Amino acid sequence: MPGDDCEVRALPRGLLDSTYREPSYGFSVDMGSSTLRTHLVHIPSKTVVAGASVDSPLNTIGLDVVTRLRFAAKNADARKTTVFLLRRGVRSLLETALASAEVSHDDVGRILVAGNTAVHHLFFDYPTDTLLE
């Protein structure tokens, strides 16, 4: 089912046990209306070590926020598809940046995600019905 393989986690792995260590890398993710963009940052040196961008996968649904929200509101499958497309696009960007910098995902402990209200709600699978009012 779309959306099942793109999980959003609230806590870093190992945070609640003795395996936790401060992360070496973090991501910034900008989920714009037309473009997704990410930067991989080496946290101790505050240096951007890789970046990637791609057209938003939501462009296949529509080029404006209202069209995307209306599509997601059609039914549960449409909503799952919308969430899946966005999360898969972000995950693909993260994987591209990691490969470019030759960094393991195990070394990433922080991800900052920013976007407009609609994209934010879709990415985190929050209710969007009030956004169409």
Secondary structure, DSSP 8 states (H G I E B T S, - for coil): -TTTT----SS-TTTTSTT----SEEEEEEE-SSEEEEEEEETTTTEEEEEEEEE-GGGGT-SSHHHHHHHHHS-HHHHHHHHHHHHHHHHHHHHHHHHHHT--GGGEEEEEEEE-HHHHHHHTT---GGGG-
